[in-house]
Amino acid sequence: MRLLSAPLAVAALSAVLAAAARCGGGDYDPLATAAARAGHAGNPEASIPPMCYAATAGGANGCWTCHTVGIGPNTLADHDLQREYSFSDAARRNPWTNLLEDLSAVAARTSDAEILDYIREDNYAPLRRALAARRDYPGYVPDLDLEAGLDDEGFARDGSGFRAVRYKPFPGSFWPTNGSAGDVFIRLPAAFREDASGAPSREVYKLNLALLEAAIASPPLPRGGEAGPAGAPAGREVEPVSELLAGFDLDGDGALEPAVTRVLRLPARYAGAAAGVALRAWIYPRGAELLHSVRYLDPDRPALLSARMKELRYARKVDEPDDWAIARAYEREAEEKEEGQPPFHAGGPEVGLRNAFGWQIQGFIEDEQGRLRLQTAEEHRACMGCHGAVGVTVDHTFSLARKVPGAAGWRHQDLRGMPDVPQAGHAEPEVLTYLRRAGGADDYRGNAEMLARFFPGGALDEAEVRRGAPGGDRDLAYLVAPSRERALLLDKAYRALVRAQRFEAGRDVTLGPATGVLRVVEGESTGLGEAQRVYLDGRAHLAW
């Protein structure tokens, strides 16, 4: 078990000394780091995520979850990326060297009491205060008051319009057992929250959110009197909403009712003051916002969410391209890749980066003292890979497509009581399918705790995993939450990265030598095609 490498150790020491020199000055400036790094070119291929450097020896395939056959307006079919490492020459050396660091020894030197004190400090409210006073900053100022809390229906009590989304985490690296917990909030523009006269209306807002849920989280539904495709699921379960407000028979029973809980057909437009906005299957309306925090693991909180945030991520749909423009954007992306050009994203840290599909994305991450700061341009590019041209995404997002149906999905994130349902079109539970195909609980097969729990003697214990599936005696939290010991070790290891401030080398940590990660990509083939381990059925949607 080795200590930090020399570069990481030197960077960590420098960061700590710099922090010590400033700690008494009240000099918290969330924008300073991004400004200092302006013009720094960095890694042009930072949008390639660490998971793409996973070794696939023996047919271990975690790639299928992202790279698949796109459906709906997502016309991308990128399943060939399961077969080959389609990297430019500049990307063949793995830049995510933090992932190769064994931080076990560093983590062990921090006491449990010290890390618990650290992760239970609030670094979000100070960010809000610092940015609220900045008149020279044009980007997103966090306006969700988390301290004010949420009501029983998941709405922010502060009147901001944000609402909590309870969702099933994307499989693999995004499970809490692999390092982080997170939550998501959504907000639609003011018109979606008002009735036809322009007066605020929670019932209209709930209806419009239900229509968006049905459009995003289920296969395209028929409109008007059209029949759905053969074998299509019976619509989408939603919280009780009024067909009278919609002026449309959502459940197809021939009558307009004040409270229905299933949407079988989509109207052409949203309701209330947003009645002029077209409702498009699998497309968010212009002005929709998503707020996502990535947090440390607090083993003493039932939902594992610590007070301290590792990151705060914000996305806003600033444009709504039509289907032709979306298809053309995918074509341009393919042409640029064929020509060996790195992805280009308009914008900058102060306003966020914009993808080709109308989303503007901005992020904050911890500085060396644990305060949230604006990400640099290079750090922002690392966010764009998963929210750009990827086959599995639904309008380049993940969470709402994986929302728990109906009223149960409109509250703060919590995995307890959530079943391990299959992906859409699958017969087997999602966690079980992932463990089978990946050969472990992460792309690198480095999660020793999960291997011991579910692969005793090297063989997958399917009966144990099925306990979290519908009809079993456990839930998703049982399957993918870490032990207390592992949670605290992961927290301690990540804090070492925070102190070092070398996020251009990655944000993932490992506990033990990383053996399932390629340092250099030598050839083209992943070996998965030869092993007949390529899958075209990866879906963000779930069969609830």
N, C-alpha and C positions, 0 to 999 in steps of 0.2 A: 504494500500500500504506500504510494508515494505522496509527497507533499505537492503544493502548487509548483508549476513550472517556474523557471526564473523570470520570464516576462510577466507572468500573471502575478507573481509575488512582488516584483518591483512596482508594478502598476498599483497593486493593492496598498503597498506601503506609501507610495506617493499620494494616493488619494486620501489616505488617513491623515497624513501630515498636512495636506492642504486643507482638509476639513478642520483640523485642530487649530490651524492658523486663523480660521475665519469664524469659529464657532461662537464667539461672543459679540459679533458685529451686527447681528440682525440683518444680514445681507442676502436674504432669500430672494433670489430672482429666478423664477421658473424658466425664463427665456434665455438666460445667459449662455448655457452650454451650446444650444442650437446656434446662437449668434456667433459664438467663438469658433464653431466648426463650419460656418458658412464658407462655401467655395471649396471645401474639402471633398475631393472626388470620391474617395473610398472605393468600396466594392461595387462595380457596375451591375453585378449579378446577385445582389443581396436579396432579390425577390425569390431566389431558389431556396426553399426552406430546408432546414437540417435533415428532415425526414427523407429527402430525396437522395441523401448520401448513405442510406442504410444498405448494409450488405444483405444480399438475398440468397446467400448460400443455403443449399438444401431445399430450395423452393419456398423459403420464408417470404411471404408477400403481404406487406402492409400497404402497398401502393394502390391497391384496388379501391380503397376507400375514397380516394380523390380522383384518380384517373380512370375514367369510365366513359360511357356513351351519354352525352348530354341529352336532355329532353326539354321539350317546350322551346321557348326562345333561346335557350342555351343550345346552340347547334354544334358545340364542340364535341368531338369524339377523340379524346386524348389517351385512350387505353394503350396505345403503342408505347407510352412512357412506362408501362409495366414491363415491357420487353427490352427496352434499351435506355441507357443513360444518354439522353439527347442533350449533351452539354456543349457549350462553346469551349474553346481552348482555355479561356480565362476562368471558367468555372470548374475545371477538372480537379484542381486542388481544393479540397474541402476547406472553406474559410471559417467554418464554425468550430474553431479549435477549443473553445471552452467546453464543448461536449466531450472532448477527449481527455479532459482533466478529471482525475479521480479526487474528488473533494471530500472523501470520507474522513481523512485525518483532520482536515481543517474544520469540518463540522463537529467532530468529536471534541474539539478544544473549546467549544462554546457551550455553556451550561443551558439546561432546559429553562431555568428561570430567566436567564438573560434573553433568550430568543422569544419566549412568551411575552416578556415585557415589551420587546421590540415590535412584534407583529400586532400587539393590541393597542398600539398608538395610532391615532388617526392622522394620516397625511393628506387626506382628501380636502377637509375643511380649510387647512392652510393654503392649499392650491387655489381654492375658490376665492379666498380673501385676497391673495396676492394678485390674481388676474383681474379681479373686479376693479382694482384701483389703477389698472394700466390702460391709458387712453391711446397708447401707441401700438397696441396689439390687435390685429384684425381677425384673429382666429377664434376658435370656440372657447368660450368662458363657461366652465361647468356651472349649470344653473339648476341642477337637481339637488335639493337639500336632503341629504340622506339622514341627517340628524332629526329632521321633522318626521321622517318615517313614511310608511305606506298605510293605506286604509285596508279594510277587509276585502276589497276587490282589486287590490294591487296598485291602485292609483297613488301617485305621490301626493302627500297632504299639502305640499307647498303650492299647489295650483299650477305647477309648471307644465302639466299635460303629459308627463312621463308615466308609463305604466310598466310594471315588472312582468317579465316573461319567464315562465318556468319551462325548461327545455331539457331534452336528453343530450348530454355532452357528446360531441363527435368522437367516434371510437379511436382508441390508441393514445397518442400523446396528450390529448385533452382530458383524459380521465384524471381525477384527483390523485390517484395512486402514483401518477407520473410527475407530480410536482406542484400543481396549482389548482385552485378553485376559482370560479368566476360567476358573474351574474350579468344579466342583460335587461335593458330598459328600452322601450320604444316610445316614440312620440310622432303623431301625425300633425300636419299644419293646422292652424286655427280653424280654417273652414270645415275641417272634418270633425271639429268639436262643437260646432254650432248648428242650430236648426235653420230652417229656410229663411227665417227672419233675421238671422245673424246673432241670436241670443245663445249664450253658452248652454249646452245640453249634454249631460252625461249619457243619456239614453241614445242620442244620435252618435256620440263618440263610440260607445260600446258597439253599436250596429256597424259603424264603419270599420272598427277594429276586427269585428267578426267577419266582415266581408273580405278584408285583407287576409285574415287567417285562412279562410276558405280558399282564397286565390293562391296563397303562397304554400300552404302546408298540405295540400292535397293535389291529386292529378287534376288537370283542367276539367272543370265541370261544364255541362251543357248549358246553353243559354236559351231563354224563351221556351218554346215547346219542343226543342231538339231532344232526341234520346241520347243517353250516355252510351259510351262504348260497352260492348259485351264484356261482362265480368268486372266492370268498374265497381269500386267500393261505393257503398250507399252514402255518398256525400261526406261532409265534414261535421263532426260534433262541435257546436259552439255554445257559449253561454246564452241564456235566454235573451233573445232580441225581438224587436217588433217588426213584423212584416208590414204593419200599417205605416210606420215611418219609412220603410223601404219602398212602399208602393209596389211591391213585387212579391210573388209567391215563391219564397225561398225554398220551402220543403216540397213543393210540387203537389200539394194535396188539393188544389183547386180553391182554396180559401185564404184570405188574408187574416192572420191571427196576431194577437198582441204579444205572444211569447212563443217562439219556436226555438228548438235547440239543435236543429240540423239543417245544413245548407246543401241542397242537392243541385241547385241551379244558381248561376251568378247573374245578377242584373247587369245591364250595360254600364251603369254608372254608380258612383257612391251616393250617399244620402245627405240630406240637410243642405247646408251651405256649400257642400262639396258635390252637389248634384250635377254640376257641369264637368266633373272629372271622370274620365273613362276608367272603368275597372278592368284591368288586364290580368289574365291568368299568369302567375309566376313573375309579376313585375310590381315593384313598389311604386307608388305615386311620387311625383316630384315633391320634394320637401320633407319626405319621411326621414326620421332620425333614429339612429341606434346608438346607445351608450353601453359600453361593455367594460367591466373592471376585471382585472386578473389579480388574484389575491394569494397571499400565503395561506397555508393550511393551519387552521386553529383546531386542534384535535378535541378541544373541550366545547366547541360550538357544534350543535347538531348538524348544521349545514356546512361545516368546515370553513366558512368564510371568515377570514381575519378582518380586523378593522383596517389594518394597513394594506394599501394597494401596491402591488408590484408595477402595474401599468393601468392606465385609463385610456380606453380607445373610443373614438367618436367617429361616426360615419353619417353623412348627410347626402341624400339623393338630390343633387343640384340640377340634374338634367334627366329627362326621360326619353331616350332615343326610341324611335319606332323599330319594328322588327327588321326592316331593311338595314337600318343603321347598326343594329346589333350584329346582324350577320356580317356586314362589311367590317366591323371592328374585329370580329374573330378572324376574318380573312387577312386583314392587315397584320394582326398579331402573328399569324402563321407565316406570312411573307417575311416579316422582320426576323423571325426565328430562323427561317431558311437562309436568309442573308447573313446570319451570324450577328445581328445587331442586338445589343442589350435592350431590355424594355425601357421605354421612355414614359415618364409620368409628369404631367404638367403640375405646377405648383411649387410649394416649398414648405419648410417646417412651420412658418408663421401662419399659414392658412391650411396646411395639409396637402397631400398629393391626390391627384384625380386620376381614376382609371378611365378606360375608353367607353365605359358603360354608364357613366353619369354619377358615380359615387365619388365623393371627396372624403378622404380618410385622414384623421389626425390623431396623434398619440402622445401620451406622456409616460415617463418611466422614472424610476427612482434615481436621485443623485447619490453621491457617496455617503451623504448623511441620512438617506432614506426619505428625503423630500421629493415630491413629484416635480419633474422638470419636463419641458418640451423636448421631444425626441429630435435628434439631428436628421438631416436629409437622408443619410445612409441608414439610420435606424428606421426611418419611415419607409424606406424602400423594402425593408424586410417584412413589412406588413402587407405589401402589395401582391406578393406571390399567391397567397391563398384567396385574395379578393380580386384577382384578375381573371385570366383565362384558365379556368379549371373545370373539368367536365362535370363534377358532382354538384356544384353550387346552384342555388336557386336565386337568380338575380344577384349572383356574386356574394351571397350571404349564406349563413348556416342556421342560425338559432331559431328564427320564427318557423322555418320549415320543419323543425324538430320539436316544436312546442307541444306540451301536454295538451290534449284537446279540451276545449270548453273552459268553464270557469276554473277548473283545477289548474289550468296553465297560466292564469292571470294572478300570480303572486310571486314572491321572492324565491329565487332559486333554492331548491332543496331536493336532493335525490331520494330521500326517505319516502318509501311507499310507491316509488316509481318502478314499474316493471320493465324488465329487459325485453322489450318487444322487438320483433324482426324489422329489418328494413322493408320498404315497400317492394312487393314481388318476391320476398323471401319466405321460406317456411320455418326457418330456424331462428332463434333469438340472435340479436346482433352481436352481443358480447361473445357468445359461443362461436359464431361465425368468424369473428375477428381472431379469436385465440386459435382457432383451427388453422386459419390461413396464414397468420403472421408467425405462429409458433411461439408466441409470447404476448405480453400485455403492452408492448410498445414496438415500434419499428425496428429497434436494435436488439430486442430480446434481452435487455439488460436489467429488467425489473425482477430482482432475485426474489423478493417477497411474493410476487404473483406467480412466479415459476414454482416456488415451493408450495403455494396454496393449491394451484390448479393443474400443475404438471408433476405430480409426485412420481419419482422414478423416471421422469422424462416423457411420460404419456399424459395426454390431456384427460382429466377427470370430468367427463361431460355431465355426469349426473350431478356433481357438485355445482357446476356452472348453471345448470338448468334450475337450480333452486331459486334463482333470481328472475326467472321467466314467468309469464302469466300462468297462474295456477300453482306456482311454487310457494315455498314457505318463507322466502326471503325477498329482497328487492335489489335494485340497482346499486344502492349505497353499500350493501353487503359485498357486491362483486368488485366495485372499483374504488372504494375508499381505502386509504392506507391505514396501517396500524399507527398507534400514537407514536411509537419509536421512529417509524419511517417518516411520518409527517414532520416531526421535529428535525430529523436529520436533513430532510430536503429543504426545510426552511433555513437551517444553518448554512447549508451549502450554497443556496442561492444568495444569501446575504454576503458571502465571500465575493460573488460576482458583482454585487452592488458596490462594495467597497472598491473593487478594482476598476469599475467603470469601463470595461472593455466589451460593451455589448455588440460592437462590430464583429466580435468573435463568437457571438451567440448568447442565448438567454436560457438554454437548457442545462441542467446539471445531471450528473450521474453519481451514483454511490457504488463505487467499485470500478475496475478497469472497463473501459468501453471497447468491447470486442466486436460488436455488430455494426460498427461505423467505418466507412471507407475514408482513409486519409487522402488518397488520390484515386481518381477514377481512371483506370488504365484502358479498358476496352469499351465497346459499345453495348454488348449484350449483358442483361441482368441475369440471364440463365433461366428466367421464369418461363419464357416461351418454350425452350427446350424441355423444361420439366413439366410442361402442360399445366402450369399453375397461374394462368392469366384469366381474370374474371371480368366480365362486362356488365355485371349487375349491381355495382355500387350505387347506392342512392342516399341522398340526404333525407328523403321522406321516409316515414315510418308507418308500419302497419299496426296502428293502435287498436 
